[in-house]
Amino acid sequence: MSRRNQFKGICHDILGTFVSRYNDHDGYWSLGQYVALLERLGEGQLQLKLRDATETSDGRVITVSEEYYRGAVLRMMEANSMPKVWLANATIKVSIIAPAKVACEIEIVSDLGRAYRSERTITVRPHDPVIELRRTDRFGPSNQKGR
């Protein structure tokens, strides 16, 4: 029998894949692209809404990531025999906390109003295609490659 406290494990697992170097978009590490976007916008925090889509003109990488991770949460809930109605809200936040450091946090709120969270601090520099090598292979892990 499934329990809502399984959201704790889902938070941990989703955040692990989110901060992973295998989380790439267009061949580059997504987290570096988020930091570059934040710097370009002059903001300190970015929020991916996993329940409803975010409207951004700048952020194709955001839209793709939201779509992927929204599906990932639902797939993990299904694998744990959790009804979709248990998911009231879910967000992933990326906050710049120091030069080359970001805090990444996922929060899932159940239908009963209880929030489940997981957080990690990651060293990352902004995406720069001039000095980064682009992932060009079609094989191997990439979090957002498959749906």
C-alpha positions as CSV (number, residue, x, y, z in Angstrom):
1,M,0.0,0.0,0.0
2,S,1.4,3.4,-1.0
3,R,1.9,6.2,1.5
4,R,2.3,10.0,1.0
5,N,5.6,9.9,2.8
6,Q,7.0,8.2,-0.3
7,F,7.2,11.8,-1.6
8,K,10.4,12.1,0.5
9,G,12.1,9.5,-1.6
10,I,10.8,11.0,-4.8
11,C,12.1,14.4,-3.8
12,H,15.6,12.9,-3.2
13,D,15.6,11.0,-6.4
14,I,14.3,13.8,-8.6
15,L,16.8,16.3,-7.2
16,G,19.6,13.8,-7.7
17,T,18.9,13.6,-11.4
18,F,18.2,17.4,-11.6
19,V,21.7,18.4,-10.4
20,S,23.4,15.6,-12.3
21,R,25.8,16.3,-15.2
22,Y,23.6,13.9,-17.2
23,N,20.8,16.5,-17.0
24,D,21.6,18.3,-20.2
25,H,19.8,20.4,-22.7
26,D,21.0,20.7,-26.3
27,G,24.3,19.0,-25.3
28,Y,25.2,21.3,-22.3
29,W,24.7,20.9,-18.6
30,S,21.2,22.3,-17.8
31,L,22.3,23.7,-14.4
32,G,25.0,25.8,-16.0
33,Q,22.3,27.1,-18.5
34,Y,20.0,28.0,-15.6
35,V,22.8,30.0,-13.9
36,A,23.6,31.8,-17.2
37,L,19.9,32.6,-17.6
38,L,19.7,34.0,-14.1
39,E,22.8,36.2,-14.7
40,R,21.4,37.4,-18.0
41,L,18.1,38.3,-16.3
42,G,19.8,39.8,-13.3
43,E,17.9,37.6,-10.9
44,G,19.1,35.4,-8.0
45,Q,16.4,32.7,-8.2
46,L,14.7,30.5,-10.7
47,Q,11.6,28.4,-10.1
48,L,10.5,25.5,-12.2
49,K,6.8,24.7,-11.7
50,L,6.2,21.0,-12.0
51,R,2.4,21.2,-11.6
52,D,1.7,24.0,-14.1
53,A,3.8,25.5,-16.9
54,T,5.9,28.7,-16.4
55,E,5.5,31.4,-18.9
56,T,9.0,32.7,-19.9
57,S,10.1,34.2,-23.1
58,D,13.8,33.5,-22.4
59,G,13.6,30.0,-21.1
60,R,13.2,27.2,-23.6
61,V,15.6,25.2,-21.3
62,I,13.1,26.0,-18.5
63,T,10.1,24.8,-20.4
64,V,11.7,21.6,-21.5
65,S,13.0,20.9,-18.0
66,E,9.6,21.6,-16.4
67,E,7.9,19.2,-18.9
68,Y,10.5,16.5,-18.3
69,Y,10.5,16.7,-14.5
70,R,6.7,17.0,-14.3
71,G,6.6,13.7,-16.1
72,A,9.3,12.2,-14.0
73,V,7.4,13.0,-10.8
74,L,4.3,11.4,-12.2
75,R,6.2,8.4,-13.4
76,M,7.7,7.9,-10.0
77,M,4.3,8.2,-8.3
78,E,2.9,5.7,-10.7
79,A,5.8,3.3,-10.0
80,N,5.0,3.6,-6.3
81,S,1.2,3.1,-6.9
82,M,0.5,6.6,-5.7
83,P,-2.7,8.3,-7.1
84,K,-2.1,11.5,-9.1
85,V,-4.6,13.4,-6.9
86,W,-2.1,13.2,-4.1
87,L,0.1,15.7,-5.9
88,A,-1.1,19.2,-5.1
89,N,2.0,21.2,-6.1
90,A,5.7,20.6,-7.0
91,T,8.5,23.1,-7.6
92,I,12.3,23.0,-8.1
93,K,14.2,26.2,-7.2
94,V,17.7,27.2,-8.2
95,S,19.2,30.0,-6.2
96,I,22.6,31.6,-6.6
97,I,24.1,31.8,-3.1
98,A,27.7,32.7,-3.9
99,P,29.9,33.0,-7.0
100,A,29.9,29.5,-8.6
101,K,27.5,28.1,-5.9
102,V,23.8,27.4,-6.2
103,A,21.3,25.9,-3.9
104,C,18.8,23.5,-5.6
105,E,15.7,22.6,-3.8
106,I,12.6,20.5,-4.7
107,E,9.4,20.8,-2.8
108,I,6.4,18.5,-3.3
109,V,3.1,19.4,-1.6
110,S,0.6,16.6,-1.0
111,D,-3.2,17.0,-1.3
112,L,-3.2,17.1,2.5
113,G,-1.0,20.2,2.5
114,R,2.2,18.5,3.8
115,A,5.4,19.7,2.1
116,Y,8.3,17.3,1.4
117,R,11.7,18.8,0.5
118,S,15.2,17.9,-0.5
119,E,18.0,20.4,-1.0
120,R,21.6,20.4,-2.4
121,T,24.3,23.0,-2.8
122,I,26.2,22.6,-6.0
123,T,29.3,24.2,-7.5
124,V,28.5,25.4,-11.0
125,R,29.7,28.2,-13.3
126,P,27.4,29.8,-15.9
127,H,27.1,28.1,-19.2
128,D,29.6,29.4,-21.8
129,P,29.7,27.5,-25.1
130,V,33.1,29.1,-26.0
131,I,34.9,27.1,-23.3
132,E,32.5,24.1,-22.9
133,L,32.5,21.0,-24.9
134,R,29.1,20.1,-26.2
135,R,27.7,16.6,-25.8
136,T,27.2,15.2,-29.3
137,D,26.7,11.5,-28.8
138,R,23.3,10.1,-29.3
139,F,24.0,7.3,-26.8
140,G,24.5,7.1,-23.1
141,P,22.6,8.7,-20.3
142,S,20.9,12.0,-20.6
143,N,18.1,12.7,-18.2
144,Q,16.0,14.7,-20.7
145,K,16.6,12.6,-23.7
146,G,13.9,10.0,-23.0
147,R,10.4,10.6,-21.8
